Amino acid sequence: MMERTRYYEALQKLADVYFAESGKETATTKEIAFWAIKNRKWDAPADLIMSKCREDFAKALREQYIQDRSGRPVRAKHVARIRSGEEQLHLWADIRTAPRRHMEFAFHQRREQIVGDCTQLKRDVDYYNDLHPKAEPIQLMLDFTDDVEEMEAARS
């Protein structure tokens, strides 16, 4: 994890250099990557192929859906992070055949991710509002009950 953190920090610094050199305020990752490769500021890490393949499998598995009896889409594959000694594993299973314990871990961890995303979003909104005290604050609603009910009703 520490290696990945350093790698991401290096990419963040390169992006800062890109913005400073280009004078742009906004850019796509494609533009930044093109600049970094063209200017020989980035080389592919040795484990890039394995890492990319793993990421692609994870993305594909996250996007695999089946239908329930009512025709509603249900995610077919679910991941649970578990520790095995010093190693953290990401174990995937099919919802139709997964052991209950696996699904309990997977659902709990997905909920934790949602809470983490909401917490970070609130910090970001609060920070933006603090930077612009004279403007009307951006309001953030974190109760999703009505949203979920509306989406469920729309699918019925």
C-alpha positions as CSV (number, residue, x, y, z in Angstrom):
1,M,0.0,0.0,0.0
2,M,2.8,2.4,0.8
3,E,4.3,1.9,-2.7
4,R,0.9,2.7,-4.2
5,T,0.6,5.8,-2.0
6,R,4.1,7.1,-3.1
7,Y,3.1,6.3,-6.7
8,Y,-0.1,8.3,-6.4
9,E,1.8,11.2,-4.7
10,A,4.2,11.2,-7.6
11,L,1.2,11.4,-10.1
12,Q,-0.3,14.2,-8.0
13,K,3.0,16.2,-8.2
14,L,3.2,15.6,-12.0
15,A,-0.4,16.8,-12.4
16,D,0.6,20.0,-10.4
17,V,3.6,20.5,-12.8
18,Y,1.2,20.0,-15.8
19,F,-1.2,22.6,-14.5
20,A,1.7,25.0,-13.8
21,E,3.4,24.5,-17.1
22,S,0.3,24.5,-19.3
23,G,-1.4,27.4,-17.5
24,K,-4.7,25.5,-17.7
25,E,-7.2,25.5,-14.8
26,T,-8.9,22.3,-16.0
27,A,-7.7,19.2,-17.8
28,T,-8.7,15.7,-18.6
29,T,-6.6,12.8,-17.3
30,K,-6.1,12.0,-21.0
31,E,-4.5,15.4,-21.5
32,I,-2.3,15.0,-18.4
33,A,-1.3,11.5,-19.3
34,F,-0.4,12.5,-22.9
35,W,1.7,15.3,-21.6
36,A,3.5,13.1,-19.0
37,I,4.3,10.4,-21.5
38,K,5.3,12.8,-24.3
39,N,7.6,14.6,-22.0
40,R,9.0,11.4,-20.5
41,K,7.9,12.3,-17.1
42,W,6.1,8.9,-16.6
43,D,7.1,5.3,-17.1
44,A,4.9,2.3,-16.7
45,P,5.5,0.6,-13.3
46,A,6.8,-3.0,-13.7
47,D,3.6,-4.5,-12.3
48,L,1.3,-2.4,-14.5
49,I,0.0,-5.2,-16.7
50,M,-1.1,-7.4,-13.7
51,S,-2.5,-4.4,-11.9
52,K,-4.5,-3.3,-15.0
53,C,-5.8,-6.8,-15.6
54,R,-6.9,-7.1,-11.9
55,E,-8.6,-3.6,-12.1
56,D,-10.4,-4.6,-15.3
57,F,-11.7,-7.8,-13.8
58,A,-12.9,-6.0,-10.7
59,K,-14.7,-3.4,-12.8
60,A,-16.2,-6.1,-15.0
61,L,-17.4,-8.1,-11.9
62,R,-18.9,-5.0,-10.3
63,E,-20.8,-4.3,-13.5
64,Q,-22.3,-7.8,-13.9
65,Y,-26.0,-7.8,-13.2
66,I,-28.7,-10.4,-13.1
67,Q,-32.5,-9.8,-12.7
68,D,-34.6,-10.7,-9.7
69,R,-38.1,-12.3,-10.1
70,S,-39.6,-8.8,-10.7
71,G,-37.0,-8.0,-13.4
72,R,-35.1,-5.5,-11.3
73,P,-31.3,-5.5,-11.8
74,V,-29.3,-7.0,-9.0
75,R,-25.5,-7.0,-8.8
76,A,-24.3,-10.6,-9.4
77,K,-20.7,-10.5,-8.0
78,H,-19.7,-9.0,-4.6
79,V,-16.3,-8.5,-3.1
80,A,-15.4,-8.8,0.6
81,R,-12.0,-7.7,2.0
82,I,-10.6,-10.1,4.4
83,R,-7.3,-10.5,6.2
84,S,-5.2,-13.7,5.8
85,G,-2.2,-13.3,8.0
86,E,-0.5,-10.1,6.9
87,E,-2.2,-10.1,3.5
88,Q,-5.5,-8.4,2.7
89,L,-7.5,-10.3,0.1
90,H,-10.4,-9.2,-2.0
91,L,-12.5,-12.2,-2.5
92,W,-15.3,-12.2,-5.1
93,A,-18.4,-14.4,-5.0
94,D,-21.6,-14.7,-6.9
95,I,-24.7,-13.6,-4.9
96,R,-26.5,-16.8,-6.0
97,T,-23.9,-19.1,-4.5
98,A,-22.0,-17.1,-1.9
99,P,-21.9,-18.1,1.7
100,R,-24.0,-15.8,3.9
101,R,-20.9,-14.7,5.9
102,H,-19.3,-13.5,2.6
103,M,-22.4,-11.5,1.7
104,E,-22.6,-10.0,5.3
105,F,-19.0,-8.8,4.9
106,A,-19.6,-7.5,1.4
107,F,-22.8,-5.6,2.2
108,H,-21.3,-4.1,5.4
109,Q,-18.1,-3.0,3.6
110,R,-20.2,-1.4,0.7
111,R,-22.2,0.5,3.3
112,E,-18.9,1.7,4.9
113,Q,-17.8,2.9,1.5
114,I,-21.0,4.9,1.0
115,V,-20.6,6.5,4.5
116,G,-17.0,7.3,3.7
117,D,-18.0,8.9,0.4
118,C,-20.7,10.9,2.1
119,T,-18.3,12.1,4.8
120,Q,-15.8,13.2,2.3
121,L,-18.5,14.9,0.2
122,K,-19.6,16.8,3.3
123,R,-16.1,17.9,4.1
124,D,-15.7,19.1,0.5
125,V,-18.9,21.0,0.5
126,D,-18.1,22.6,3.9
127,Y,-14.7,23.6,2.7
128,Y,-16.1,25.2,-0.5
129,N,-18.7,27.0,1.5
130,D,-16.0,28.3,3.9
131,L,-14.0,29.6,1.0
132,H,-17.0,31.5,-0.3
133,P,-18.6,33.0,2.9
134,K,-20.4,35.8,1.0
135,A,-22.1,33.4,-1.4
136,E,-25.2,31.4,-0.5
137,P,-23.9,28.1,0.9
138,I,-24.3,24.9,-1.2
139,Q,-26.8,22.7,0.7
140,L,-26.1,19.0,1.1
141,M,-28.7,16.5,2.0
142,L,-27.4,13.2,3.2
143,D,-30.7,11.5,4.0
144,F,-31.3,9.2,1.0
145,T,-34.6,7.7,2.1
146,D,-36.8,9.6,-0.3
147,D,-34.3,9.1,-3.2
148,V,-34.2,5.4,-2.7
149,E,-38.0,5.2,-2.4
150,E,-38.4,7.2,-5.6
151,M,-36.0,5.0,-7.6
152,E,-37.7,1.9,-6.3
153,A,-41.1,3.3,-7.3
154,A,-39.9,4.3,-10.7
155,R,-38.7,0.7,-11.4
156,S,-42.0,-0.9,-10.3
